[in-house]
Amino acid sequence: MDAHEQDNAGEGWEPRGRRGVARDWVGRHDRAARRLEWVPGTGGRDRFQGTHAMSDTEDPIEETDAPRLAPLPTRVVQVFVSPVRLFQALRERPVAWGAILLGAVLAAASNLVIPAELFEDMIRNQIAQAGGEAPADLGMMVTIGRIGGSVGAFIFFPITIALTAGLFSFLFRFGFGFEGRFKQYFAVAAHASLILSVAGALLTPLRILSGDIQFNLTLGGLFPFLGDGLAGRFLGLLDLFALWAIALVGVGAAVIDGKKGAGAAAAVSVGTLLLILLVVASFGFGGGPG
């Protein structure tokens, strides 16, 4: 018995020659391997978990780098100041309905706080420009319209989000080879739309003070001399906050994919919106200065 065999004799180890040592070494490692558990990971990565040296913190990307999803109030701030971090969290946990509900509440509240008189004045002016006469029960019509518009926000807001998510998920996935699921795009679009909802709420006092309930920050306001021609109508449709929100949808698509550039994706999403609005303006819709 050599020195190595003597050292291990007290531990119940018996010398069995080179083949016995080899079988003993393989057996120990086979038993260790059977104690491992194959666990599906996040983001398309799987890992082993069990009684072995690697810990959960050794996951190279997802487990350590992906930010946790923040509460809704924090996500409202994030969409303005740190959208990439927000979209990284939404990629792993694509939630949307809290943001949709908040956006609908803000839209409904903004509609209800505007005095009814401003709606009546706007309708009277529109009817007068068309050469007509305002009906006697205009006040009742305005009241019904305001209530209906506020209730409708809870119906049309999620529909608009779904259409936006469907359009851009189809465009990016099938047109440009992006990765991602509709649910992830839906979550990104829902949170990006908070740009419009919050902006609408902040603009409401300006609309009341100016008496113009249709006031928006558009590029048409910078070129009032263009009038109601095609260029004027087109620029009147270019709401600055809408452009911001749509650009964020492109950024979100790049974050979901994880390999495409955010700038190029934002340019694609904004370019798509511009093309749609140009078609709308060419049919005579839209307005002049915002």
C-alpha positions as CSV (number, residue, x, y, z in Angstrom):
1,M,0.0,0.0,0.0
2,D,1.5,3.3,-1.0
3,A,1.3,6.6,1.0
4,H,-1.9,7.8,-0.9
5,E,-3.6,4.5,-0.1
6,Q,-2.6,4.7,3.6
7,D,-4.0,8.2,3.9
8,N,-7.4,7.1,2.7
9,A,-7.5,3.7,4.4
10,G,-9.2,5.3,7.5
11,E,-12.0,6.6,5.4
12,G,-13.1,3.2,4.1
13,W,-11.3,3.5,0.8
14,E,-9.9,0.3,-0.6
15,P,-7.2,0.1,-3.3
16,R,-8.5,-1.5,-6.4
17,G,-5.9,-0.7,-8.8
18,R,-6.1,1.9,-11.6
19,R,-9.4,0.6,-13.0
20,G,-11.0,0.6,-9.6
21,V,-9.8,4.2,-9.0
22,A,-11.3,5.3,-12.4
23,R,-14.6,3.6,-11.7
24,D,-14.7,5.2,-8.3
25,W,-14.1,8.7,-9.7
26,V,-16.7,8.3,-12.5
27,G,-19.3,7.0,-10.0
28,R,-18.9,10.0,-7.7
29,H,-19.4,12.4,-10.6
30,D,-22.3,10.5,-12.0
31,R,-24.0,10.7,-8.6
32,A,-23.3,14.5,-8.5
33,A,-24.7,14.9,-12.0
34,R,-27.9,13.1,-11.1
35,R,-28.5,15.6,-8.3
36,L,-28.7,18.4,-10.9
37,E,-32.0,19.6,-12.1
38,W,-32.7,21.0,-15.6
39,V,-34.6,24.3,-15.1
40,P,-36.0,26.4,-18.0
41,G,-34.6,29.9,-17.7
42,T,-35.8,33.2,-18.9
43,G,-35.1,34.9,-22.2
44,G,-34.5,31.6,-24.0
45,R,-31.7,30.4,-21.7
46,D,-31.8,27.2,-19.7
47,R,-29.7,26.3,-16.8
48,F,-28.8,23.5,-14.4
49,Q,-29.8,24.0,-10.8
50,G,-28.9,21.7,-7.9
51,T,-26.1,20.8,-5.5
52,H,-23.2,22.0,-7.6
53,A,-20.8,24.9,-7.6
54,M,-22.7,27.2,-9.9
55,S,-25.2,29.6,-8.1
56,D,-28.1,31.5,-9.5
57,T,-26.0,34.7,-9.6
58,E,-23.8,33.1,-12.3
59,D,-26.5,33.5,-15.0
60,P,-24.7,35.7,-17.5
61,I,-27.4,38.1,-18.5
62,E,-31.0,37.7,-17.5
63,E,-30.9,36.8,-13.8
64,T,-28.5,39.7,-12.9
65,D,-29.0,42.4,-15.5
66,A,-32.7,42.5,-16.2
67,P,-34.3,45.2,-14.0
68,R,-37.3,44.4,-11.9
69,L,-40.7,45.7,-13.0
70,A,-41.5,48.8,-10.9
71,P,-44.9,49.8,-9.6
72,L,-47.2,51.7,-12.0
73,P,-46.5,55.2,-10.6
74,T,-42.8,54.6,-11.1
75,R,-43.3,53.3,-14.6
76,V,-45.1,56.5,-15.5
77,V,-42.0,58.4,-14.6
78,Q,-39.7,55.8,-16.3
79,V,-41.5,56.1,-19.7
80,F,-40.4,59.8,-19.7
81,V,-36.9,59.6,-18.2
82,S,-35.7,56.0,-18.6
83,P,-37.8,54.1,-21.2
84,V,-35.1,51.6,-22.1
85,R,-35.0,50.3,-18.5
86,L,-38.8,50.2,-18.4
87,F,-38.9,48.2,-21.7
88,Q,-36.2,45.8,-20.4
89,A,-38.5,45.0,-17.5
90,L,-41.5,44.7,-19.7
91,R,-39.7,42.3,-22.0
92,E,-39.4,39.8,-19.1
93,R,-42.9,40.6,-17.6
94,P,-45.1,42.2,-20.2
95,V,-48.0,43.8,-18.2
96,A,-50.2,46.4,-19.8
97,W,-53.7,46.7,-18.3
98,G,-52.6,49.0,-15.4
99,A,-51.2,51.5,-17.9
100,I,-54.2,51.2,-20.1
101,L,-56.6,51.9,-17.2
102,L,-54.6,54.9,-16.1
103,G,-54.5,56.3,-19.6
104,A,-58.2,55.9,-20.0
105,V,-58.8,57.6,-16.6
106,L,-56.6,60.5,-17.5
107,A,-58.4,60.9,-20.9
108,A,-61.9,60.7,-19.3
109,A,-60.9,63.2,-16.5
110,S,-59.4,65.6,-19.0
111,N,-62.7,65.6,-21.0
112,L,-64.9,66.1,-17.9
113,V,-63.0,69.0,-16.4
114,I,-63.4,71.2,-19.5
115,P,-66.5,73.4,-19.0
116,A,-69.5,72.5,-21.1
117,E,-69.7,76.1,-22.4
118,L,-66.4,75.7,-24.3
119,F,-67.9,72.6,-26.1
120,E,-71.0,74.5,-26.9
121,D,-69.1,77.5,-28.3
122,M,-66.9,75.2,-30.4
123,I,-70.0,73.5,-31.9
124,R,-71.9,76.7,-32.5
125,N,-68.8,78.1,-34.4
126,Q,-68.6,75.0,-36.5
127,I,-72.3,75.1,-37.3
128,A,-72.1,78.8,-38.1
129,Q,-69.2,78.3,-40.5
130,A,-71.2,75.6,-42.3
131,G,-74.1,78.1,-42.6
132,G,-76.4,76.3,-40.2
133,E,-78.1,77.2,-36.9
134,A,-77.4,75.6,-33.5
135,P,-80.3,73.5,-32.1
136,A,-82.1,74.7,-29.0
137,D,-81.1,71.6,-27.0
138,L,-77.4,72.0,-27.7
139,G,-76.6,72.0,-24.0
140,M,-78.2,68.6,-23.5
141,M,-76.4,67.2,-26.5
142,V,-73.1,68.5,-25.2
143,T,-73.7,66.9,-21.8
144,I,-74.5,63.5,-23.4
145,G,-71.5,63.8,-25.6
146,R,-69.1,64.5,-22.8
147,I,-70.4,61.6,-20.8
148,G,-70.3,59.3,-23.8
149,G,-66.8,60.5,-24.6
150,S,-65.5,59.8,-21.1
151,V,-67.1,56.3,-21.1
152,G,-65.8,55.6,-24.6
153,A,-62.3,56.3,-23.4
154,F,-62.3,53.0,-21.5
155,I,-63.5,51.2,-24.7
156,F,-61.4,52.9,-27.5
157,F,-58.2,53.3,-25.5
158,P,-57.4,49.6,-25.3
159,I,-58.6,49.1,-28.9
160,T,-56.2,51.7,-30.1
161,I,-53.4,50.2,-28.1
162,A,-54.1,46.7,-29.5
163,L,-54.2,48.1,-33.1
164,T,-50.9,49.9,-32.6
165,A,-49.2,46.8,-31.1
166,G,-50.6,44.7,-33.9
167,L,-49.3,47.0,-36.6
168,F,-45.8,47.4,-35.3
169,S,-45.4,43.8,-34.1
170,F,-46.3,42.7,-37.7
171,L,-44.0,45.4,-39.2
172,F,-41.0,44.7,-37.1
173,R,-41.2,41.0,-36.9
174,F,-42.1,40.2,-40.5
175,G,-40.7,43.2,-42.2
176,F,-37.4,43.6,-40.4
177,G,-36.8,40.2,-38.7
178,F,-37.3,41.4,-35.1
179,E,-37.9,38.9,-32.3
180,G,-40.8,39.3,-29.8
181,R,-44.4,38.4,-29.0
182,F,-47.5,40.4,-29.5
183,K,-48.0,40.5,-25.7
184,Q,-44.6,42.3,-25.3
185,Y,-45.5,44.8,-28.0
186,F,-48.9,45.4,-26.4
187,A,-47.2,46.2,-23.1
188,V,-44.7,48.6,-24.7
189,A,-47.5,50.4,-26.7
190,A,-49.6,50.7,-23.5
191,H,-46.8,52.3,-21.6
192,A,-45.7,54.5,-24.5
193,S,-49.3,55.8,-24.8
194,L,-49.0,57.3,-21.3
195,I,-46.9,60.0,-23.0
196,L,-50.1,61.2,-24.7
197,S,-52.4,60.7,-21.7
198,V,-50.1,62.6,-19.3
199,A,-49.5,65.3,-21.9
200,G,-53.3,65.7,-22.5
201,A,-53.9,66.1,-18.8
202,L,-51.2,68.8,-18.6
203,L,-52.5,70.6,-21.6
204,T,-56.1,70.7,-20.3
205,P,-55.5,73.9,-18.2
206,L,-54.1,75.6,-21.3
207,R,-57.1,74.6,-23.3
208,I,-59.5,76.0,-20.7
209,L,-57.6,79.3,-20.4
210,S,-57.3,79.8,-24.2
211,G,-60.9,78.7,-24.8
212,D,-59.6,76.3,-27.5
213,I,-60.4,72.7,-26.4
214,Q,-58.8,71.3,-29.6
215,F,-55.4,72.9,-28.8
216,N,-52.5,70.5,-29.3
217,L,-48.7,71.0,-29.7
218,T,-48.3,70.2,-33.4
219,L,-45.8,71.2,-36.1
220,G,-48.6,73.0,-37.8
221,G,-48.5,75.6,-35.1
222,L,-45.0,76.6,-36.2
223,F,-46.1,77.2,-39.8
224,P,-49.5,79.0,-39.6
225,F,-49.0,80.6,-43.0
226,L,-49.4,77.2,-44.7
227,G,-53.2,77.4,-44.2
228,D,-55.4,74.5,-45.0
229,G,-53.4,73.1,-47.9
230,L,-51.9,69.6,-47.9
231,A,-48.8,70.7,-46.2
232,G,-50.8,72.6,-43.5
233,R,-53.1,69.7,-42.9
234,F,-50.2,67.3,-42.7
235,L,-48.2,69.3,-40.2
236,G,-51.4,70.0,-38.3
237,L,-51.7,66.2,-37.7
238,L,-48.1,65.9,-36.4
239,D,-48.7,66.0,-32.7
240,L,-45.3,66.3,-31.0
241,F,-46.3,63.9,-28.1
242,A,-47.7,61.4,-30.6
243,L,-44.4,61.4,-32.4
244,W,-42.6,60.9,-29.1
245,A,-44.9,58.0,-28.1
246,I,-44.5,56.2,-31.5
247,A,-40.7,56.7,-31.4
248,L,-40.8,54.9,-28.0
249,V,-42.7,52.0,-29.6
250,G,-39.7,51.6,-31.9
251,V,-37.3,51.8,-29.0
252,G,-39.3,49.1,-27.2
253,A,-39.2,46.8,-30.3
254,A,-35.4,47.1,-30.3
255,V,-35.3,46.3,-26.6
256,I,-37.5,43.3,-27.0
257,D,-35.4,42.0,-29.8
258,G,-32.1,42.7,-27.9
259,K,-29.9,42.9,-31.0
260,K,-31.3,45.6,-33.2
261,G,-30.5,49.3,-32.9
262,A,-33.0,51.5,-31.0
263,G,-32.4,54.6,-33.2
264,A,-33.1,52.8,-36.4
265,A,-36.2,51.1,-34.9
266,A,-37.5,54.5,-33.7
267,A,-36.9,56.0,-37.2
268,V,-39.0,53.1,-38.7
269,S,-41.9,53.6,-36.3
270,V,-41.9,57.4,-36.8
271,G,-41.6,57.0,-40.6
272,T,-44.6,54.7,-40.6
273,L,-46.7,57.2,-38.7
274,L,-45.7,60.0,-41.0
275,L,-46.7,57.9,-44.0
276,I,-50.1,57.1,-42.5
277,L,-50.7,60.8,-41.6
278,L,-49.7,61.9,-45.1
279,V,-52.3,59.6,-46.6
280,V,-54.9,60.9,-44.1
281,A,-54.0,64.5,-45.0
282,S,-54.2,63.8,-48.7
283,F,-57.9,62.9,-48.3
284,G,-58.7,66.3,-46.9
285,F,-58.5,65.4,-43.2
286,G,-56.5,67.2,-40.6
287,G,-56.1,70.8,-39.6
288,G,-53.9,73.8,-39.8
289,P,-52.1,75.3,-36.8
290,G,-52.4,73.4,-33.6
